[in-house]
Amino acid sequence: MTYIQAIIIAIVEGITEFLPISSTGHMALTASFLGIEKDAFTKLFIENIQFGTIISVIILYWKRFIDFKKFSFYLKLFVAFLPAAFIGILLKKHIDQVLETPLFIAIVMFVGGILLLFVDNWFQKPTIKSDEGLTYKSSLIIGLFQVLSVLFPGLSRSAATIVGGMQQKLTRQAAAEFSFFLAVPTLAGAFAKSLWDTMKENPEILTKSNINLLILGNLIGFVVAMFAIKFFISFLTKHGFRIFGWYRIVVGLIIICLIVFGYNLSVV
C-alpha cells in the first residue's frame, strides 16, 4: 500500500463512517479498485483507521463524554454495545468471509438503499429529542439493530443504529447522535481486537512504514469525519434519508453490473 492509496482510503472512511452508506463496504471496494494487494496489512488498515473517526466524535461531543455526573449515559452505551460485541466475537470468521464477496456487499447496499427510501415515512411522529429520554430497554433494542450491520457487511452500522433509534421514537437528530456515541465503544472494541489478533498472528506486518501508514490514515479519517458529521446532522434533519437510499441503489447496481460483465472485484 502506498501513501497515496492510504490517503484515498482514509478520505473514504472519514466521509462514509457516519453516513448510512456502509464505510466498510466503501473502503473494501475502494481498495479493490485501487488494485491494493490483498494481504494482512490491508485488512488491518481498513479495520483500524476507524479509530480516528472515534476521536472526532469525542471531540465534537466532548461535553457529553466528560459529564461523569450522568452515569446513565455510559450505561446506555454499554447496554447498546453488548449485542454487537458478542456477535462480532462469535462470528468474526463469517464476517471476514463475507467481506471477500463483493456481490454480497453490493446486494446488501442495494436492498438497504430501497429500505432507506421509506424510512422517513415509517417514523413520522418522534417523541424523544435526546438520548437522555431513552430507557435501557430502548438502548438494548438499538444495539440489536446494530447487530444487523455485523451480520450483513454493507448494510451500514450507522444506518442500522439510526433506524433503530427512530424506531424507539428518537428524532432524526437524536437517533443520529446516539449512533455517533455508540460508534465509540463499538469501533474501539473492533480496533482493539483487530490489533490484538494482528500482534498474535501477523506481528511481522507492524513495521515502521506500516505503522506510519496507520497513523496517517487515522489522522486523515479524523479530520474528514469532523466535517462529515456536521454535514450529516444538518442534512439529515432537513432532508431525511431518501438521497442516501438512491445513492446506495445506484452504487449497488453499478457494482453488480461490473461483476456480471466480468470485472474482477476482490475485497479484503
Backbone hydrogen bonds, N-H to C=O, Kabsch-Sander energy under -0.5 kcal/mol:
donor,donor_aa,acceptor,acceptor_aa,energy
6,A,2,T,-2.3
7,I,3,Y,-2.4
8,I,4,I,-2.2
9,I,5,Q,-2.4
10,A,6,A,-2.2
11,I,7,I,-2.2
12,V,8,I,-2.3
13,E,9,I,-2.5
14,G,10,A,-2.6
15,I,11,I,-2.2
16,T,12,V,-2.4
17,E,13,E,-2.3
19,L,16,T,-0.8
21,I,16,T,-0.5
21,I,19,L,-1.9
22,S,19,L,-0.7
26,H,22,S,-1.7
27,M,23,S,-2.8
28,A,24,T,-2.6
29,L,25,G,-2.3
30,T,26,H,-2.4
31,A,27,M,-2.5
32,S,28,A,-1.5
33,F,29,L,-2.6
34,L,30,T,-2.2
35,G,32,S,-1.2
36,I,31,A,-2.4
39,D,37,E,-1.2
43,K,39,D,-1.8
44,L,40,A,-2.2
45,F,41,F,-3.1
46,I,42,T,-2.3
47,E,43,K,-1.9
48,N,44,L,-2.1
49,I,45,F,-2.0
51,F,48,N,-1.6
52,G,49,I,-0.7
53,T,49,I,-0.5
54,I,50,Q,-1.2
55,I,51,F,-1.5
56,S,52,G,-1.4
57,V,53,T,-1.5
58,I,54,I,-2.1
59,I,55,I,-2.3
60,L,56,S,-2.4
61,Y,57,V,-2.3
62,W,59,I,-1.1
64,R,61,Y,-1.1
65,F,61,Y,-1.5
66,I,62,W,-1.5
67,D,64,R,-0.5
68,F,66,I,-1.8
70,K,67,D,-1.3
71,F,69,K,-1.3
73,F,70,K,-1.5
74,Y,70,K,-0.6
74,Y,71,F,-0.5
75,L,71,F,-1.7
76,K,72,S,-2.6
77,L,73,F,-1.7
78,F,74,Y,-2.2
79,V,75,L,-2.6
80,A,76,K,-2.4
81,F,77,L,-1.9
82,L,78,F,-1.7
84,A,80,A,-0.5
85,A,81,F,-2.0
86,F,82,L,-2.6
87,I,83,P,-2.6
88,G,84,A,-2.7
89,I,85,A,-1.9
90,L,86,F,-1.8
91,L,87,I,-2.7
92,K,89,I,-0.6
95,I,91,L,-2.5
96,D,92,K,-2.5
97,Q,93,K,-2.1
98,V,94,H,-2.2
99,L,95,I,-2.1
100,E,97,Q,-1.2
101,T,98,V,-2.3
104,F,101,T,-0.6
105,I,101,T,-1.6
106,A,102,P,-2.6
107,I,103,L,-2.4
108,V,104,F,-2.5
109,M,105,I,-2.5
110,F,106,A,-2.3
111,V,107,I,-2.8
112,G,108,V,-2.7
113,G,109,M,-1.9
114,I,110,F,-1.8
115,L,111,V,-2.0
116,L,112,G,-2.0
117,L,113,G,-1.1
117,L,114,I,-0.6
118,F,115,L,-1.5
119,V,115,L,-0.7
120,D,116,L,-0.5
121,N,118,F,-0.7
122,W,118,F,-1.3
123,F,119,V,-1.6
124,Q,122,W,-0.5
127,T,169,K,-1.6
128,I,169,K,-2.8
129,K,127,T,-0.6
133,G,130,S,-2.0
134,L,131,D,-1.7
139,S,135,T,-2.0
140,L,136,Y,-2.2
141,I,137,K,-2.2
142,I,138,S,-2.3
143,G,139,S,-2.0
144,L,140,L,-2.0
145,F,141,I,-1.8
146,Q,142,I,-1.8
147,V,143,G,-1.1
148,L,144,L,-0.7
148,L,145,F,-1.0
149,S,145,F,-0.7
149,S,146,Q,-0.9
150,V,146,Q,-0.9
150,V,147,V,-0.6
151,L,147,V,-2.4
152,F,148,L,-2.0
155,L,152,F,-2.3
160,A,156,S,-2.4
161,T,157,R,-2.4
162,I,158,S,-2.4
163,V,159,A,-2.4
164,G,160,A,-2.1
165,G,161,T,-2.3
166,M,162,I,-2.5
167,Q,163,V,-2.4
168,Q,164,G,-1.0
169,K,166,M,-1.8
170,L,165,G,-2.3
171,T,128,I,-2.1
175,A,171,T,-2.9
176,A,172,R,-2.5
177,E,173,Q,-2.6
178,F,174,A,-2.3
179,S,175,A,-1.9
180,F,176,A,-2.1
181,F,177,E,-2.5
182,L,178,F,-2.7
183,A,179,S,-1.3
184,V,180,F,-0.7
184,V,181,F,-1.2
186,T,182,L,-1.7
187,L,183,A,-3.0
188,A,184,V,-2.0
189,G,185,P,-2.3
190,A,186,T,-2.0
191,F,187,L,-2.6
192,A,188,A,-2.5
193,K,189,G,-2.4
194,S,190,A,-2.4
195,L,191,F,-2.4
196,W,192,A,-2.4
197,D,193,K,-2.7
198,T,194,S,-2.1
199,M,195,L,-2.3
200,K,196,W,-1.5
201,E,197,D,-2.9
202,N,198,T,-2.3
205,I,202,N,-1.8
206,L,203,P,-1.4
207,T,205,I,-1.9
211,I,207,T,-2.6
212,N,208,K,-2.0
213,L,209,S,-1.7
214,L,210,N,-2.2
215,I,211,I,-2.4
216,L,212,N,-2.5
217,G,213,L,-2.7
218,N,214,L,-2.3
219,L,215,I,-2.2
220,I,216,L,-2.4
221,G,217,G,-2.6
222,F,218,N,-2.3
223,V,219,L,-2.1
224,V,220,I,-2.6
225,A,221,G,-2.4
226,M,222,F,-1.6
227,F,223,V,-1.2
228,A,224,V,-2.3
229,I,225,A,-2.7
230,K,226,M,-1.4
231,F,227,F,-2.3
232,F,228,A,-2.8
233,I,229,I,-2.3
234,S,230,K,-1.7
235,F,231,F,-2.9
236,L,232,F,-3.2
237,T,233,I,-1.9
238,K,234,S,-1.4
239,H,235,F,-3.3
240,G,235,F,-0.6
240,G,236,L,-1.6
244,F,241,F,-0.8
245,G,241,F,-2.0
246,W,242,R,-2.4
247,Y,243,I,-2.0
248,R,244,F,-2.4
249,I,245,G,-2.2
250,V,246,W,-2.5
251,V,247,Y,-2.7
252,G,248,R,-2.8
253,L,249,I,-2.3
254,I,250,V,-2.4
255,I,251,V,-2.4
256,I,252,G,-2.3
257,C,253,L,-2.6
258,L,254,I,-2.4
259,I,255,I,-2.2
260,V,256,I,-2.6
261,F,257,C,-2.3
262,G,259,I,-1.6
263,Y,258,L,-3.1
265,L,263,Y,-1.2
266,S,264,N,-0.6
